[in-house]
Amino acid sequence: MTNSTRTTPTSPATPPRAGRREWTALGVLMLPLLLVSMDVSVLYFAIPAIGADLEPSATQQLWILDIYGFVLAGLLITMGSLGDRVGRRRLLLFGAAAFGAASLTAAYADSAGTLIAARAVLGVGGATLMPSTMALVRTMFTDPAQRAKAIGVWSGVMTGGIALGSVLSGVLVQYFWWGSVFLVNLPAMALLLVLGPVLLPESRNPAPGRFDLLGVPLSMAAVLPVVYGLKEIPSQGWHPLYVVSITVGLLFTALFVHRQRTAAAPMIPPALFRGRGFAPAVVLNLVSAFAMMGSAFFTTQYLQSVLGRSAMEAALWSLLPSVPIGMAAPLATALVQRGVDRAHVVAAGFATGAAGYGMLALAGTDSLGLVLAACGVLASGIVMVMSQMTDLALGAAPVEQSGTASSLLETGAEFGGALGMAVLGSIGTAVYRHGIPAGAPAPAHETLGGALAVAGGLPGRAGDALATAAREAFTQGMRGAGVAGAVVLLLAAAGAAVTLRGIRVREATDAEAADAAKAGGAADAAEATRVAEAAT
């Protein structure tokens, strides 16, 4: 047998190991993942050029930026469940084709409306690609040690793509035209469409039941209003509209949960949460996204508006923290495989992230090195946690439901990121407004950008004084958010140490329990669950 095929297990308890074919397929899977994560930030530098060319209104410009993330977040659960039914490879290839076509349309869009529509289709494609790639990793790498390494790679690529997207957009816009930020997607998607059918295995749930059509609009109505409200609060404040939006989303969340508990073939089988470790993994992964996005709200503004770096300089500086991030997930995996309790590794990751937030709490208005080091420490700790929580969740879920499990992780991360920006952003904004002189013009009290714009129009020392006060107030707000973030992560470390203690990933026994529950055999499911618990 060659390295390109799986070795035959010596016993039912020994899962087959992946060979050269699977590792090559993993490299192919990283292409769409990298591009999907890059598309979150790829328009940061392209927006001014798009505005000059297409002349969008203020509302249209916001939708150009946000529609991709909204559609992606709203469809993750649907696409994860759909992939389990129609086949993850099939859905992945469909998403790649849609992503490529939408990228081509966006690159040559001749109006703001066309670009918004193309970005929405990109969100649809992204929603198919993200859970499909993670589910296929679960399918190809059944050996726990190999799967942990593969998920470490997955986590590193996902995190690095967000940082790379902004830098790549800056370079492309500087030397080409704004449409080039979309054209870079085409070669990778073409390669995936060619190599995917050859290298990637097809996998699906053999007995999924009927697709829950009512669950689709309910899941979208649960996710989108909450994400919208949380995303707007940091910049617009706790306006009643956003509070109502979040409340409506939570009401639909309750309806969606009720539907999943009572439907004959739910999109999210309740048995999935009975897998030991799955629910804590989803929650702790959400907290990780909270920490990651909450810090990004401040650090990007700090580099540009406090330190006065250009957008390109800020993006290039922001790449430096990515260096230690690449070592974080492999380190966490190695520790767990050497016998260190996963609870201790995850707790250490959260504690490391808390140390990063603590460093932010010490920053002044001229602390470039400290802030970059804080970002590196924070992100390294969070990537340690995310890689372990992804591995735990996918190992605890039956392989037949790996798409659904992946989509839940990603949806939780979307919620967590939006919540982090809302909570920590609100804390920072409150501190900022308290630090602005009472007699300053109204725009100066809203944002640092508004204060600097007002200061630029004031004569002499008055403008300098306002700009200095605004930069100091923003830095104070970042310090306050740093303290709050550190507290949250220390609490998460304590929670991880308790909830994850002694958990080992179960493979076949969990699948038996979920299959029995899905088939409606309550007694069989209970027995399989008891066997699974006894196995640990």
Buried (B, 14 or more C-beta within 10 A) or exposed (E): EEEEEBEEEEEEEEBBBBBEBBBBBBEBBBBBBBBBBBBBBBBBBBBEBBBEBBEBEEEBBEBBBBBBBBBBBBBBBBBBBBBBBBBBBBBBBBBBBBBBBBBBBBBEBEEBBBBBBBBBBBBBBBBBBBBBBBBBBBBBBBBBEBBBBBBBBBBBBBBBBBBBBBBBBBBBBEEEBBBBBBBBBBEBBBBBBEBBEEBBEEBBBEEBBEBBEEBBEBBBBBBBBBBBBBBBBBEEBEEEEBEEBBEBBEEBBEEBBEBBEEBEBBBBBBBBEBBBBBBBBBBBBBBBBBBBBBBBBBBBBBBBBBBEBEBBBBBBBBBBBBEBBBEBBBBBBBBBEEEEBBBBBBBBBBBBBBBBBBBBBEBEBEBBEBBBBBBBBBBBBBBBBBBBBBBBBBBBBBBBBBBBBBBBBBBBBBBBBBBBBBBBBBBBBBBBBEBBEEEBBEEBBBBBBBBBBBBEEBEEEEBEBBBEBBBBBBBBBBBBBBBBBBEBBBEBBEBBBEBBEEBBBBBBBBBBBBBBBBEEEEEBBEBBBEBBEEEE
